Amino acid sequence: MANLYDVIKRPLVTEKGVTKKDDHRTLCFQVAVDANKTQIRHAVEAAFKVKVVEVRTSMTAGKLRRRGKFSGYRADWKKAWVRLKTGEKMPEYSEI
């Protein structure tokens, strides 16, 4: 993955994510399924010009969705929690 925007898909702006951002200096992103922690670290550091202390990831299984008599599954996706170094400026999601 050469491009950092291939690694970071979008920020996850949820109530829990905003609380983690404000209280624990942690950002939450939806990332590519095949991205590893090192690639995620480099992508966040390049996009926001900050230093990353820790990256945690989790895979989320796609849910069963129905539209009338038709049913199917959403795609599996990966979530990354990125903790920033103390003293770094907390970026806004609009900067990416």
KELOTOR-852726 format. One record per atom (N, C-alpha, C): x, y, z; atom name; residue number from 1. Coordinates in steps of 0.001 Angstrom, whole numbers, plus 500000, padded with zeros to 6 digits. Layout:
BEGIN
+--------+--------+--------+----+-----+
|   east |  north |     up | at |   i |
+--------+--------+--------+----+-----+
|      X |      Y |      Z | CA | NUM |
...
+--------+--------+--------+----+-----+
***
This chain:
BEGIN
+--------+--------+--------+----+-----+
|   east |  north |     up | at |   i |
+--------+--------+--------+----+-----+
| 500829 | 498831 | 500000 |  N |   1 |
| 500000 | 500000 | 500000 | CA |   1 |
| 500885 | 501247 | 500000 |  C |   1 |
| 500950 | 501894 | 498879 |  N |   2 |
| 501828 | 503032 | 498738 | CA |   2 |
| 501187 | 504321 | 499253 |  C |   2 |
| 499911 | 504519 | 499008 |  N |   3 |
| 499241 | 505754 | 499351 | CA |   3 |
| 498659 | 505671 | 500761 |  C |   3 |
| 498842 | 506734 | 501553 |  N |   4 |
| 498316 | 506696 | 502914 | CA |   4 |
| 496799 | 506716 | 502939 |  C |   4 |
| 496161 | 507211 | 501875 |  N |   5 |
| 494699 | 507207 | 501823 | CA |   5 |
| 494148 | 505840 | 501418 |  C |   5 |
| 495014 | 504920 | 500980 |  N |   6 |
| 494606 | 503537 | 500794 | CA |   6 |
| 494572 | 502806 | 502129 |  C |   6 |
| 495343 | 503277 | 503100 |  N |   7 |
| 495390 | 502667 | 504432 | CA |   7 |
| 494254 | 503198 | 505297 |  C |   7 |
| 494137 | 504529 | 505392 |  N |   8 |
| 493095 | 505150 | 506202 | CA |   8 |
| 491881 | 505406 | 505312 |  C |   8 |
| 490788 | 504729 | 505594 |  N |   9 |
| 489572 | 504896 | 504803 | CA |   9 |
| 488792 | 506130 | 505244 |  C |   9 |
| 488489 | 506228 | 506547 |  N |  10 |
| 487732 | 507354 | 507061 | CA |  10 |
| 487837 | 507371 | 508581 |  C |  10 |
| 487669 | 508533 | 509197 |  N |  11 |
| 487597 | 508575 | 510656 | CA |  11 |
| 486234 | 508084 | 511129 |  C |  11 |
| 486213 | 507462 | 512277 |  N |  12 |
| 484953 | 507011 | 512865 | CA |  12 |
| 484551 | 508013 | 513942 |  C |  12 |
| 483549 | 508798 | 513650 |  N |  13 |
| 483081 | 509825 | 514574 | CA |  13 |
| 481836 | 509289 | 515265 |  C |  13 |
| 482047 | 508694 | 516429 |  N |  14 |
| 480958 | 508170 | 517247 | CA |  14 |
| 481077 | 508791 | 518635 |  C |  14 |
| 480080 | 508580 | 519452 |  N |  15 |
| 480121 | 509129 | 520809 | CA |  15 |
| 481308 | 508560 | 521588 |  C |  15 |
| 481525 | 507272 | 521470 |  N |  16 |
| 482652 | 506638 | 522160 | CA |  16 |
| 483983 | 507137 | 521604 |  C |  16 |
| 484064 | 507293 | 520284 |  N |  17 |
| 485302 | 507744 | 519664 | CA |  17 |
| 485665 | 509170 | 520035 |  C |  17 |
| 484676 | 510050 | 520112 |  N |  18 |
| 484930 | 511436 | 520494 | CA |  18 |
| 485349 | 511521 | 521958 |  C |  18 |
| 484759 | 510699 | 522818 |  N |  19 |
| 485152 | 510667 | 524223 | CA |  19 |
| 486587 | 510190 | 524374 |  C |  19 |
| 486966 | 509140 | 523623 |  N |  20 |
| 488350 | 508646 | 523662 | CA |  20 |
| 489317 | 509702 | 523147 |  C |  20 |
| 488893 | 510434 | 522136 |  N |  21 |
| 489739 | 511480 | 521562 | CA |  21 |
| 489994 | 512578 | 522584 |  C |  21 |
| 488961 | 513007 | 523281 |  N |  22 |
| 489087 | 514099 | 524238 | CA |  22 |
| 489804 | 513675 | 525519 |  C |  22 |
| 489491 | 512485 | 526030 |  N |  23 |
| 490015 | 512071 | 527332 | CA |  23 |
| 491331 | 511309 | 527263 |  C |  23 |
| 491546 | 510515 | 526199 |  N |  24 |
| 492699 | 509611 | 526163 | CA |  24 |
| 493648 | 509846 | 524999 |  C |  24 |
| 493456 | 510959 | 524240 |  N |  25 |
| 494324 | 511288 | 523113 | CA |  25 |
| 494380 | 510147 | 522097 |  C |  25 |
| 493219 | 509554 | 521826 |  N |  26 |
| 493130 | 508406 | 520932 | CA |  26 |
| 492188 | 508716 | 519778 |  C |  26 |
| 492645 | 508459 | 518556 |  N |  27 |
| 491846 | 508654 | 517355 | CA |  27 |
| 491355 | 507303 | 516859 |  C |  27 |
| 490198 | 507283 | 516228 |  N |  28 |
| 489620 | 506043 | 515723 | CA |  28 |
| 489387 | 506171 | 514226 |  C |  28 |
| 489832 | 505164 | 513467 |  N |  29 |
| 489712 | 505175 | 512022 | CA |  29 |
| 489212 | 503838 | 511514 |  C |  29 |
| 488508 | 503870 | 510379 |  N |  30 |
| 488273 | 502662 | 509607 | CA |  30 |
| 489444 | 502559 | 508646 |  C |  30 |
| 490118 | 501421 | 508638 |  N |  31 |
| 491317 | 501244 | 507824 | CA |  31 |
| 491132 | 500064 | 506882 |  C |  31 |
| 492061 | 499917 | 505961 |  N |  32 |
| 492016 | 498804 | 505020 | CA |  32 |
| 492162 | 497487 | 505768 |  C |  32 |
| 491479 | 496471 | 505290 |  N |  33 |
| 491466 | 495176 | 505968 | CA |  33 |
| 492859 | 494548 | 505993 |  C |  33 |
| 493649 | 494762 | 504945 |  N |  34 |
| 494972 | 494144 | 504886 | CA |  34 |
| 496081 | 495047 | 505413 |  C |  34 |
| 495752 | 496178 | 506021 |  N |  35 |
| 496768 | 497074 | 506585 | CA |  35 |
| 497226 | 496540 | 507940 |  C |  35 |
| 498535 | 496619 | 508181 |  N |  36 |
| 499052 | 496207 | 509482 | CA |  36 |
| 499306 | 497430 | 510355 |  C |  36 |
| 499708 | 497217 | 511603 |  N |  37 |
| 499862 | 498308 | 512555 | CA |  37 |
| 500952 | 499287 | 512142 |  C |  37 |
| 502027 | 498804 | 511550 |  N |  38 |
| 503104 | 499679 | 511106 | CA |  38 |
| 502644 | 500595 | 509987 |  C |  38 |
| 501902 | 500071 | 509033 |  N |  39 |
| 501380 | 500893 | 507946 | CA |  39 |
| 500396 | 501943 | 508465 |  C |  39 |
| 499572 | 501562 | 509425 |  N |  40 |
| 498619 | 502504 | 510003 | CA |  40 |
| 499360 | 503618 | 510741 |  C |  40 |
| 500387 | 503261 | 511495 |  N |  41 |
| 501192 | 504244 | 512226 | CA |  41 |
| 501810 | 505259 | 511273 |  C |  41 |
| 502442 | 504777 | 510194 |  N |  42 |
| 503084 | 505675 | 509234 | CA |  42 |
| 502066 | 506557 | 508510 |  C |  42 |
| 500893 | 506011 | 508207 |  N |  43 |
| 499863 | 506786 | 507512 | CA |  43 |
| 499334 | 507917 | 508395 |  C |  43 |
| 499082 | 507644 | 509674 |  N |  44 |
| 498578 | 508678 | 510580 | CA |  44 |
| 499650 | 509734 | 510821 |  C |  44 |
| 500894 | 509312 | 510995 |  N |  45 |
| 501974 | 510276 | 511206 | CA |  45 |
| 502162 | 511167 | 509984 |  C |  45 |
| 502024 | 510614 | 508792 |  N |  46 |
| 502189 | 511408 | 507573 | CA |  46 |
| 501003 | 512331 | 507341 |  C |  46 |
| 499797 | 511878 | 507619 |  N |  47 |
| 498600 | 512678 | 507354 | CA |  47 |
| 498450 | 513831 | 508337 |  C |  47 |
| 498743 | 513593 | 509614 |  N |  48 |
| 498489 | 514602 | 510641 | CA |  48 |
| 499744 | 515260 | 511192 |  C |  48 |
| 500940 | 514798 | 510804 |  N |  49 |
| 502209 | 515354 | 511288 | CA |  49 |
| 502305 | 515280 | 512815 |  C |  49 |
| 502017 | 514082 | 513351 |  N |  50 |
| 502077 | 513834 | 514795 | CA |  50 |
| 502883 | 512566 | 515040 |  C |  50 |
| 503217 | 512298 | 516298 |  N |  51 |
| 503905 | 511074 | 516689 | CA |  51 |
| 502892 | 510130 | 517342 |  C |  51 |
| 502942 | 508862 | 516956 |  N |  52 |
| 502018 | 507840 | 517446 | CA |  52 |
| 502727 | 506977 | 518467 |  C |  52 |
| 502059 | 506718 | 519599 |  N |  53 |
| 502611 | 505866 | 520646 | CA |  53 |
| 502165 | 504428 | 520460 |  C |  53 |
| 500874 | 504230 | 520167 |  N |  54 |
| 500304 | 502879 | 520153 | CA |  54 |
| 499212 | 502782 | 519104 |  C |  54 |
| 499140 | 501617 | 518463 |  N |  55 |
| 498064 | 501328 | 517510 | CA |  55 |
| 497423 | 500001 | 517914 |  C |  55 |
| 496104 | 500033 | 518075 |  N |  56 |
| 495354 | 498814 | 518356 | CA |  56 |
| 494345 | 498624 | 517236 |  C |  56 |
| 494157 | 497394 | 516809 |  N |  57 |
| 493236 | 497121 | 515710 | CA |  57 |
| 492241 | 496041 | 516110 |  C |  57 |
| 491111 | 496052 | 515430 |  N |  58 |
| 490119 | 494998 | 515617 | CA |  58 |
| 489370 | 494798 | 514315 |  C |  58 |
| 489051 | 493558 | 514026 |  N |  59 |
| 488260 | 493209 | 512848 | CA |  59 |
| 486789 | 493133 | 513259 |  C |  59 |
| 485942 | 493730 | 512448 |  N |  60 |
| 484505 | 493717 | 512692 | CA |  60 |
| 483843 | 492927 | 511572 |  C |  60 |
| 483095 | 491919 | 511960 |  N |  61 |
| 482437 | 491072 | 510969 | CA |  61 |
| 481231 | 491798 | 510384 |  C |  61 |
| 480978 | 491568 | 509096 |  N |  62 |
| 479833 | 492182 | 508430 | CA |  62 |
| 478527 | 491591 | 508938 |  C |  62 |
| 477506 | 492434 | 509027 |  N |  63 |
| 476217 | 492010 | 509550 | CA |  63 |
| 475310 | 491523 | 508421 |  C |  63 |
| 474374 | 490666 | 508783 |  N |  64 |
| 473343 | 490228 | 507847 | CA |  64 |
| 472330 | 491350 | 507677 |  C |  64 |
| 472074 | 491726 | 506443 |  N |  65 |
| 471103 | 492771 | 506142 | CA |  65 |
| 470056 | 492232 | 505178 |  C |  65 |
| 468802 | 492659 | 505381 |  N |  66 |
| 467705 | 492193 | 504521 | CA |  66 |
| 467008 | 493379 | 503894 |  C |  66 |
| 466596 | 493189 | 502660 |  N |  67 |
| 465733 | 494131 | 501946 | CA |  67 |
| 464575 | 493312 | 501395 |  C |  67 |
| 463518 | 493248 | 502157 |  N |  68 |
| 462385 | 492424 | 501757 | CA |  68 |
| 462757 | 490956 | 501801 |  C |  68 |
| 462585 | 490266 | 500687 |  N |  69 |
| 462910 | 488836 | 500662 | CA |  69 |
| 464373 | 488579 | 500345 |  C |  69 |
| 465117 | 489630 | 499982 |  N |  70 |
| 466532 | 489473 | 499652 | CA |  70 |
| 467390 | 489719 | 500885 |  C |  70 |
| 468414 | 488894 | 501050 |  N |  71 |
| 469309 | 489071 | 502187 | CA |  71 |
| 470750 | 488926 | 501716 |  C |  71 |
| 471644 | 489529 | 502468 |  N |  72 |
| 473065 | 489452 | 502164 | CA |  72 |
| 473853 | 489987 | 503339 |  C |  72 |
| 475167 | 489908 | 503233 |  N |  73 |
| 476036 | 490354 | 504304 | CA |  73 |
| 476792 | 491604 | 503880 |  C |  73 |
| 476977 | 492506 | 504830 |  N |  74 |
| 477867 | 493637 | 504616 | CA |  74 |
| 479297 | 493120 | 504652 |  C |  74 |
| 480203 | 493901 | 504113 |  N |  75 |
| 481602 | 493495 | 504080 | CA |  75 |
| 482229 | 493587 | 505480 |  C |  75 |
| 483214 | 492712 | 505749 |  N |  76 |
| 483998 | 492811 | 506972 | CA |  76 |
| 484868 | 494064 | 506879 |  C |  76 |
| 485153 | 494690 | 508029 |  N |  77 |
| 485980 | 495882 | 508024 | CA |  77 |
| 486862 | 495924 | 509260 |  C |  77 |
| 487862 | 496779 | 509225 |  N |  78 |
| 488864 | 496850 | 510282 | CA |  78 |
| 488854 | 498232 | 510914 |  C |  78 |
| 488956 | 498261 | 512237 |  N |  79 |
| 488975 | 499494 | 513010 | CA |  79 |
| 490337 | 499632 | 513675 |  C |  79 |
| 490871 | 500852 | 513714 |  N |  80 |
| 492150 | 501114 | 514363 | CA |  80 |
| 491993 | 502229 | 515379 |  C |  80 |
| 492498 | 501984 | 516594 |  N |  81 |
| 492563 | 502991 | 517641 | CA |  81 |
| 494016 | 503440 | 517717 |  C |  81 |
| 494271 | 504723 | 517494 |  N |  82 |
| 495633 | 505258 | 517429 | CA |  82 |
| 495818 | 506253 | 518567 |  C |  82 |
| 496759 | 505941 | 519487 |  N |  83 |
| 497030 | 506838 | 520616 | CA |  83 |
| 498225 | 507706 | 520282 |  C |  83 |
| 498088 | 509013 | 520515 |  N |  84 |
| 499137 | 509965 | 520197 | CA |  84 |
| 500047 | 510202 | 521394 |  C |  84 |
| 501267 | 510623 | 521097 |  N |  85 |
| 502265 | 510927 | 522118 | CA |  85 |
| 501815 | 512139 | 522923 |  C |  85 |
| 502138 | 512171 | 524198 |  N |  86 |
| 501802 | 513287 | 525057 | CA |  86 |
| 502513 | 514540 | 524562 |  C |  86 |
| 501796 | 515634 | 524502 |  N |  87 |
| 502364 | 516886 | 524034 | CA |  87 |
| 502100 | 517172 | 522569 |  C |  87 |
| 501610 | 516189 | 521821 |  N |  88 |
| 501289 | 516398 | 520412 | CA |  88 |
| 499949 | 517122 | 520295 |  C |  88 |
| 499819 | 517964 | 519282 |  N |  89 |
| 498570 | 518683 | 519031 | CA |  89 |
| 497525 | 517690 | 518532 |  C |  89 |
| 496352 | 517722 | 519146 |  N |  90 |
| 495270 | 516820 | 518752 | CA |  90 |
| 494654 | 517339 | 517447 |  C |  90 |
| 494762 | 516580 | 516348 |  N |  91 |
| 494227 | 517056 | 515074 | CA |  91 |
| 492712 | 516922 | 515019 |  C |  91 |
| 492127 | 517720 | 514165 |  N |  92 |
| 490706 | 517598 | 513863 | CA |  92 |
| 490571 | 516680 | 512668 |  C |  92 |
| 489444 | 515993 | 512552 |  N |  93 |
| 489261 | 515048 | 511451 | CA |  93 |
| 489166 | 515739 | 510098 |  C |  93 |
| 488844 | 517015 | 510092 |  N |  94 |
| 488728 | 517736 | 508837 | CA |  94 |
| 490098 | 518009 | 508205 |  C |  94 |
| 491200 | 517770 | 508927 |  N |  95 |
| 492540 | 518017 | 508419 | CA |  95 |
| 493035 | 516930 | 507481 |  C |  95 |
| 492388 | 515790 | 507470 |  N |  96 |
| 492847 | 514684 | 506613 | CA |  96 |
| 492384 | 514865 | 505257 |  C |  96 |
+--------+--------+--------+----+-----+
***
